[in-house]
Amino acid sequence: MTQFRRWDLREDDGMATTEYALVTVAAAAFAGVLIALIRSDEVRGMLTDILHSAFG
């Protein structure tokens, strides 16, 4: 029978929390880039043109 020591089961405690934090920071950074792109005049003009052509 294999015996596990208490510290064997707790080697990676906190890893899930760290991964969630990193994903959250990456998502926030990506959202910031998208907001900056959408606020630019060139992208806003392109989106407006696409919507005008789509809806006639």
C-alpha positions in Angstrom: 0.0 0.0 0.0 1.4 3.4 -1.0 1.5 6.0 1.7 1.2 9.6 0.8 2.7 12.2 3.0 0.8 15.3 3.7 3.3 17.5 1.8 3.1 15.3 -1.3 -0.5 16.2 -1.8 0.0 19.9 -1.4 3.0 20.5 -3.7 1.0 22.6 -6.2 -1.4 24.4 -3.9 -2.2 27.8 -5.3 -1.5 26.9 -8.9 -5.1 27.2 -10.0 -5.3 30.6 -8.4 -2.2 31.7 -10.2 -3.4 30.4 -13.5 -6.8 32.2 -13.1 -4.9 35.4 -12.2 -2.7 35.2 -15.3 -5.6 34.5 -17.6 -7.5 37.4 -16.1 -4.6 39.8 -16.6 -4.2 38.6 -20.2 -7.9 39.0 -20.9 -7.8 42.5 -19.5 -4.8 43.4 -21.6 -6.5 42.0 -24.7 -9.6 44.0 -24.0 -7.5 47.1 -23.6 -5.9 46.5 -27.0 -9.3 46.0 -28.6 -10.7 49.2 -27.0 -7.7 51.1 -28.3 -8.3 49.7 -31.8 -12.0 50.5 -31.8 -11.4 54.0 -30.7 -9.0 54.8 -33.5 -10.5 56.7 -36.4 -9.4 54.3 -39.1 -11.0 51.3 -37.5 -14.1 53.2 -36.6 -14.4 54.3 -40.3 -13.9 50.8 -41.5 -16.6 49.5 -39.2 -19.0 52.3 -40.2 -18.4 51.5 -43.9 -19.0 47.8 -43.3 -22.3 48.5 -41.4 -23.5 50.9 -44.1 -22.8 48.4 -46.9 -24.4 45.6 -44.9 -27.6 47.5 -44.2 -27.8 49.4 -47.5 
